[in-house]
Amino acid sequence: MTTFAIAIFIPIIVVLTAYVILRPVITQYTHDYYLRTKPVKEKTGSSAPEAPKDSQIILMCKTLGELVLSMLPALADKSSIENLIQANYRTPEHLAIFVGCKTLCVIVVCGFLLLMATTNPGLIFVAIVAAPMAWIFPNFTLIGRVNKRKAQILRELPTIVDLLIVCAQAGLGLLMCIEKVSKEAGDSCPVLASELQQMMNDVKIFAKATTNALQDMANRCGSEEINGIVSSLIAAESKGSDISYPLRQQAEALRDRLKRRKEEEAAKVPVKMVPVIVVFVMPLILCPLLGPAVITISQAMGPFLGGGK
């Protein structure tokens, strides 16, 4: 029974580990394919956070999460809330679903190990160790979602900054520039356009100060580049100066930073290719070259090693 448990548990760990490692690459390709093939839809309101999907598993996780949070409200830590906000999961239902997923992972892993512990009591200690790992595992999926959204924001940011510069040079104020860009860039830059629309809603509907609304938008995005641009806009707005000059400076610095980042990624490619070459290419080269020599040497050394004639 112990061998059966190990035979099931180890492949699950391997599959989950491979999923965590390969998930950014897989999601990037699937996302690009989805963007190329999805039909064009009319906008429905745009700046709202993503709504939870309707399914029995999501409903079960939501119910379980609400139950756990009602008993242990401290589980809704600041780090998890910030990650959920930056991943565009900003409603209390999303927090309940996230906590419910973590709780469900712990229940499944510990329940399986405790079930196997009926024949091997040593698995109880494995369950104690596996419970924190199962609780932490959904964080990797959430962080992957956050990083994916930050990468999307970084790709859209130069276009948004250029459009803001054009509007500012045309004589528009900060809020009018942001409102104009958020309406016009919805198709090419959906993520940042929705954030700008949310910022305008905060100013118009909830009567927030412009500086506070900008800072809240930077916190929702969680990007260093956004923080730098927001800081320069807040400084220019407080002094009453033209915002086109700091935007041009930020645009140049942003493009230099993106260029250096691409150069760093290109420089890492040879290092990343080394394991691939060693595992997949070198055996194909060495086997035809060394195979005949190994066979000849083994046949010549066979009588000496085997003690025969």
C-alpha positions, -999 to +999 in steps of 0.1 A: +000+000+000+029+023+007+044+017-027+010+024-042+008+057-024+043+068-034+035+058-070+005+081-070+019+109-049+052+114-068+037+118-103+013+143-089+041+164-074+061+161-107+030+172-128+023+201-104+059+212-105+061+211-142+028+230-144+042+258-122+075+260-142+059+259-177+027+278-169+041+313-179+051+299-214+019+280-219-003+309-209+016+333-231+011+312-262-025+305-254-032+341-247-016+352-280-037+326-298-068+337-281-061+374-291-057+363-327-088+342-329-113+358-305-142+377-321-145+414-316-171+422-290-187+454-279-175+470-247-198+465-218-184+488-191-148+479-191-132+492-159-149+467-136-128+438-122-132+404-135-163+386-123-159+351-108-169+323-132-200+303-126-191+267-119-197+243-091-160+242-081-158+280-079-191+280-058-177+254-035-144+273-031-163+305-024-185+289+002-155+272+019-135+304+018-163+324+034-166+298+061-128+298+068-126+337+067-155+339+091-136+318+116-101+330+109-102+366+094-064+369+098-059+346+068-068+376+046-033+390+049-021+422+032+002+404+007-026+382-006-050+412-009-024+432-028-017+403-052-054+398-058-058+435-066-029+436-089-042+405-107-076+423-112-094+401-086-108+430-065-141+419-050-147+401-016-159+371-036-124+368-052-107+368-018-132+341-005-125+320-036-088+323-032-089+313+004-113+285-004-089+271-031-060+271-006-081+254+020-093+228-006-057+220-016-048+214+021-079+192+026-072+171-006-035+166+001-038+159+038-069+137+033-051+116+008-020+112+029-040+104+061-060+078+041-027+062+031-015+065+067-038+037+078-012+012+067+019+034+071+017+057+102+049+075+089+028+093+063+012+113+091+045+133+094+045+137+056+010+152+059+022+176+085+049+188+061+027+187+030-001+209+045+019+242+045+031+234+009-004+228-002-015+260+014+012+280-004+008+264-038-021+286-050+001+316-044+023+306-073-007+306-097-017+340-084+018+355-087+020+341-122-013+360-130+002+392-115+034+389-135+014+383-167-007+414-161+024+435-153+040+424-185+009+434-204+009+468-187+046+472-196+038+464-233+010+489-234+027+517-214+048+533-242+017+537-264-003+553-235+025+577-227+029+588-263-009+594-265-008+614-233+021+635-247+001+643-279-029+653-259-008+675-235+009+692-264-025+699-279-033+720-248-054+696-228-052+693-190-042+662-171-077+649-164-088+657-200-058+639-214-064+608-193-101+607-202-094+611-239-067+584-239-088+560-219-116+562-244-095+560-275-070+533-265-095+507-253-088+484-282-050+486-285-043+489-247-072+473-229-055+469-195-042+504-190-072+519-206-094+502-180-072+514-152-074+550-165-111+547-167-112+534-131-090+564-121-115+588-138-144+572-121-126+576-088-123+614-095-157+620-109-179+596-090-161+591-057-147+627-056-112+616-049-083+640-054-064+636-086-032+628-068-048+602-046-066+586-076-033+585-095-015+569-066-043+543-062-040+534-099-002+529-094-009+507-065-034+486-085-010+481-113+020+474-090+046+484-117+077+504-110+074+521-144+038+532-135+050+545-102+076+567-118+052+582-143+026+588-117+052+605-094+062+628-122+026+636-131+018+643-094+048+666-091+039+685-124+002+688-113+011+701-079+034+728-094+009+736-122+035+731-149+032+715-184+029+677-181+043+671-216+079+676-205+080+651-177+061+626-199+087+629-226+114+623-201+096+593-187+090+580-222+127+581-231+137+565-198+110+538-203+122+529-238+158+528-226+148+505-197+128+482-221+157+481-245+181+471-217+156+444-205+154+429-240+191+429-243+194+411-210+169+385-221+187+380-253+220+376-234+204+348-212+194+327-242+228+309-247+228+300-210+193+287-212+202+266-243+230+247-224+207+222-207+187+216-239+219+210-258+234+187-232+202+166-228+189+165-264+217+174-288+249+160-273+236+124-271+226+125-308+262+135-316+281+113-292+262+081-299+271+078-336+307+090-329+315+069-298+291+040-303+313+020-327+344+027-306+327+015-274+316-017-291+351-024-305+368-017-272+343-039-253+348-068-278+386-064-275+386-062-237+359-089-232+383-119-229+404-101-203+375-087-183+355-119-185+385-142-178+379-161-211+403-170-238 
